[in-house]
């Protein structure tokens, strides 16, 4: 009899069919932008990925991303901390096949506000906002976003801006107080107006020479 050999062969066919179905779904999936509560992007990503498994829709919601670019944060002591900055704060990108089930999984995730799309207004007698019809991102938008995240050079960031009051910690102007008039993160320097001999004088200082006054 051939029953013993037929069963594994059928299992092989089924696994191959499942893989082909998943691959086809992945090709049909489109990218959508989802608005989320401020500061909750990572939490939404984690929760949504868990819900995808719970509701068994991994074949239709295939990717969740928070586009980020590299950044270097310069601390007050001049040391540098490598970090990442969100390209679109308050948004998460989801690659998915849109239907009622997947819409519900994403839309009902904690801290999700809504899909980005065209708002379908209700009748004039109805109050409140209408239903949002999700609109997928274009191929050119997706390409631009992910090209930006992969190719952009790290951006230098410092917790100092024009108008901030500073105290000089070292150098010939130690203990002088002043006001920032220019910040140059790429050079790790700033210019500040210091009162020297009763006159406001612009002086260039290293980031690690000054401290921001609260």
Secondary structure as GFF3:
##gff-version 3
##sequence-region A 1 214
A	DSSP	alpha_helix	3	28	.	.	.	ID=ss1
A	DSSP	beta_strand	30	36	.	.	.	ID=ss2
A	DSSP	alpha_helix	41	54	.	.	.	ID=ss3
A	DSSP	beta_strand	61	65	.	.	.	ID=ss4
A	DSSP	beta_strand	68	74	.	.	.	ID=ss5
A	DSSP	beta_strand	80	86	.	.	.	ID=ss6
A	DSSP	beta_strand	91	96	.	.	.	ID=ss7
A	DSSP	alpha_helix	100	107	.	.	.	ID=ss8
A	DSSP	beta_strand	112	115	.	.	.	ID=ss9
A	DSSP	beta_strand	117	120	.	.	.	ID=ss10
A	DSSP	beta_strand	131	134	.	.	.	ID=ss11
A	DSSP	alpha_helix	139	151	.	.	.	ID=ss12
A	DSSP	beta_strand	155	158	.	.	.	ID=ss13
A	DSSP	beta_strand	165	168	.	.	.	ID=ss14
A	DSSP	beta_strand	177	184	.	.	.	ID=ss15
A	DSSP	three_ten_helix	185	187	.	.	.	ID=ss16
A	DSSP	beta_strand	189	196	.	.	.	ID=ss17
A	DSSP	beta_strand	199	206	.	.	.	ID=ss18
A	DSSP	three_ten_helix	207	209	.	.	.	ID=ss19
A	DSSP	beta_strand	210	212	.	.	.	ID=ss20
###
